[in-house]
Amino acid sequence: MKNLRWILLILLVLGFDFLLNTDFAFAQESVNSNSFNPQAILRDALQWIDSLGTVGAIAFIAIYILATVAFFPGSILTLGSGVIFGVVWGSLYVFVGATLGATAAFLVGRYLARDWVAQKIADNKKFTAIDQAVGREGLKIVLLTRLSPVFPFNLLNYAFGITGVSLKDYFIGSVGMIPGTIMYVYIGSLASNLATIGTEAQPTNSTLQWTIRILGFIATLAVTIYITRIARKALEDEIL
């Protein structure tokens, strides 16, 4: 278990270093490629939403839900909401869309994959014990992972679906997205128009970016230590 904690710590440090050297990686990929490009599709969707007027909010939330389930990078939409709706309303719409999208992905993971995974691990008592322990502490774990940018948002939605975390705890744990949502929407609001979203021309706030990274790293360390602790306790109980 000590070796596991050291390995996790090393991985987290590497992940933090990656964050420091990647400035909104998903949002800043080139859109000049002729291949399938989710960023370009979402940027076009934002232009369309901006032209809808008052019903644009409904369209934005619907697209955010679909993008989350489809593994599209939500950073473009989050930043773009700041330009279209402003910080307050943009943050609200992103939170609603992200929460509903994450819940939909969670349900897909649970009901389309949970049974299959459960069958595969049915004879593994250690894994089952850890899964049950994580399930009992689900709300805290979901909250901490939502505060951390190291854990991929879209993948995490499906991953939680095949754990013992209850839907209620998972849904409530979504409030952990609020700080990051507000900060990213604010950064997006600094852009003068949608064309600059996710590009090098987009204005940024270096102090705010560092705040996001540092807080996220602290949350990542916290959730890793916490999960390791309850997993160890579960294994000890299983052995006894």
N, C-alpha and C positions, 0 to 999 in steps of 0.2 A: 504493500500500500504506500509506503514511503517513496519507493521508486516511481509509482504511478503519479504521486503528487509532484515529484521533480519533473517528470516528463510533461505533465500538464502545464507546469509553470514555464518550462522552456518553450512549449508551443504557444503559450499566451504572450510571452515576450516577443517571439517571432511575429505573432499576429499583430501586436502593438506596433512593432517596427514597420510592418507592412502598411498599417494605417497611417503612420507618420509620413511615409513616402508615397502615399497614394491619395491624391486630392480628389475625393468623391469619384473614385475609379469608375463606378458604373455610369455615373452621369456624364463623365467627360470622355467617353470613348468616341472615336471618330464616327461621323455619320456619312462619310463620303464613299464608304464601301458599297459595292454593287450587290453584296450578299444580304441575306435577311438581317435586318437591323431593328431590334425592338426599340432602341432609343429614338430612331427616326420616326417609327410608327407612333410612339407616345407623344413625341413633339408635335406631329401633325394632328394628333387627337386633341392636344391642348389648344392648338389654333382653332380647331372646330368648336371646342367647348367655349372658347372666348367669344365666338361669333353668335352664340345662342342666347346671350342676354340672361334673363332671370332664370331660365330653366337649365342654365349651364351647370349649376350646382348638382342637380339630379344626375345629369349626364356624367359629371366628374366622378361622383361617388360610384355610379354603376361601372364606369371604366376602371376605377381603382380596384373594385372588387374582382373584376375579370382579370386584371393584370396580376393581382396577387395570386390568384388560383393558377394562372398560367405561367408563373415564375418570371414575369416581366419585371425589370428593375423599377421599383417604386420611387426611386430618388428623383427621376425626371418629373414625375407627377407631383411629388411633394414640393420640389423647388418651384415648379410651374404654378402651383396653387397660390404661392405668395405673390406672383405677378398678377394673376387674374382676380383673385378674391381679397388680397391683403392678408396680413398676419393673423388677425382674429378669426375671420370666417374661413380663411384657407386652412388654418390649423384644425378647426372644427370639422371641415369636410374631409380632410385627410384622415383624421382620427376615426371618423365614422366609416369611411371607405376601407381603411386598413383593418379596423376591428371586424367588420362584417366579412371582408375578404379572408382574413386570417381564420375566422370561425368556420367559413365554408371549407377552406383547405384542411382544417383540423377534422371536420366531419368526414371529408373524403378519405383522409388518412385513416381515421378510426373505422369506418364502416366498409371500406374497400380493401384495406390492408391489415387492419388490426387482427382479424381472425386468422389470416395467413401467418402473420408473425407469431401469434400466440401458439399456433400449432408447431411451428418450428422450434420454439423455445420451451415447449411444454415439459420436457424432461430435464431442463437446465434449472435446477432449484436455486442456484446462486443468482442467475439473471432474474428469475421470477421474484426473489426476495428484494433485489435492488429496485426492480420495477415497482413493486408494491410500496417500498419506502419512499421512492420519488413521488408516487401517487399521493401519499399521505401529506407530503410537504409541497404539493403542486403549486399552490398560490404563490408562495415565497420564491420558488424556482422560476416560475413564469415571469414574475415581476422583475427579478434580477436579470434574466436573459433579455427581457425587453429593454432594459436600460443599457445593455451592452451592444455596441455596433459590431463586435467580433463575430457574434452568432448570426449567420445569414437569415434574414427575416423570413423569406419565402420558404426555405427549406425547413426552418424551425417549426413552421405551422404544421407541416405534414408529420414531422418527427414527433411532436407532442401528441399527435393523434394516435400513435401506436404505443404510447406509454399509459400508465395508470392515472394520469392527471384527469380530474373530472372536467366536464365541459364548463361547469359553473366557475371553478377556480381559474380555468384557462381564460374564460371571458373576462372575469374581473381583473385578472393579471394584465390585461391589455392596457390598463391605465399607466403601466410602466413605459408605454410609448409616448406619452404626452410630452415630457421634457425634450426628447430628441425631435419630435414632430414640430414643436414650436420653434426650435432653433433652426431646423432646416427650412421651414417655411419662411422664417425671417430672412435667412440668407438668400432665398429665392426672391423675396420681395425687393432686394437691393438691385436686381436686374431691371434694366429699362424696358425690355421687351422679351417676348418668349424666344426669339431667335437666338438669344445669347445663353439661354438655359442649358447647362451642362457643357458649355464650351469654355475655352480659355479666356474668352472675352467677358465671361460672367463676373461681376463684382463679388468679392468675398470679404469675410471678416475673419482675419487670422486669429484674433483673440478668442472669438466664439468657436472657431474650429478646434483650437487647442483645448478649450473647455469641454467640448463634446468628446474629444479623444481621451482626455484624462479621466473624466467621469465614467466614460464607457469602460476604460481599462480597470478602474476600481471595481465596477460592477462585475466585470468578467472574473477578476480574482475572487471576489466574494462568492459568486455562484459556483465556481470551480471548487473552492474549499468547502463550501456548504454541501454540495453534491457528494464530494469525496467522503465527508464525515458521515452523512446518513447512509451512504453505500457501505461503508466499513461497519457501521452499527448493524445494518441489515444482514451482512455476512456473518458477523459475530453471533447474532441471534439464530441464524440458520445452523451454524455449527453447534451451538448449544442445544 
